[in-house]
């Protein structure tokens, strides 16, 4: 079974769509009259053939677990992660790069 997550909020959903690192299975948006958000998201996902579902705000709150969903959510694949061992195994001598480790960073 494919593991999925629900992203919510304007910027997280738009950035996930633009970045292309995750598969986006469906986008949820609350019903609004003449919404610029609806037009923008429709234009963005139309060529991607991603289903757009218009839902009630209480349903979006239920699936996101938050009332701060900004009227948009998306069902996406898990974020692709790389193990720390894989990072260490890919370090090459003479590489001028650096490794920044962060913990407990929130939006």
N, C-alpha and C positions, 0 to 999 in steps of 0.2 A: 504494500500500500504506500502511496506517495504521501510524504509528510508535507503539510501545508501550514501556512500562517495567515492571519488576517492583519494586514497593514491598515492604518487609518490616519486621516489627516491629509490635507491638501499636498503639502510638500513631500511627505514620505511616499505617497502614492505616485505623484508625478515623477519624482526622482527614480523610483523603482522602474517605472515605465521607460524613462529615458535611458537609464543605465544598462538595462538589458541583462543584468546578472542573474535575475530570477525569472522563472516562467510565471507569467500572470495568467491565471485561469479565468478570472471574472472580476469585473469592477462593479461596485455597488454605489449608488448615489441616491440621495433622498429626493423625493418629488418636490420640485420648486418651480414656480412660474418664471419663465424667461431667465433661466439661470446662465450666467456667463460660464460658470464652472462646468455645467452640463455641456455647453457648446464646445468649450476648450477640450474637455476630456473626450468627447465624442470624436472630435477631429484627430486627436492624438491616437486613439485606439482603433479607429476605423481601418486603417491599412494593416494593423496587426491582427485583425479578425478576433479581437477579444470581446466576449459578450459583455454588454452593459445592462445591468439590472436596476430598475428604478424601485426603491424600497421605501418603507415608512421609517421615520427616524427611530422609533422604538425597536424595530428589527435591527437596524444598524447598531444601535446601542447594545443590543443583546449579543450580536456576533463579535463586536469589538471589545465588549466588556468595559466600555467607557462612554460617557456622555460628551466627551470632547473629541468627537470624530470629525468635526467640520463638514458634515454632510457627505463624506466620501470614505470608501473602504475598498480593499482589494484582497482577493484570495490569491496568494502567491506561494511559490515553492520556498523551501527553507533557504536562508542565505548561505551561499557556498563558503565554507570555511576551510582553512588550511591548518594542519596541525603544527604545533611549535617545532616538533622534530623535523617536519618537512622544510620549515623555514631554515632551521639550522643546517640541514643537509644541502641546501641550495646556496649557502654562503661560499663565495669564492675568494681566494687570496687576492689582495690588491683592490678589492671592491671598495669604493669610497662611500658606499651607502651607509645608512644607519638604521637601527631598529628602535622604534618608539613603542613602548608598552603602556597602555592606559587601562585603568580599571574604574568601574563605577561612574562612567561618564553618562550623563543623561541629557536629554533635549529639554 
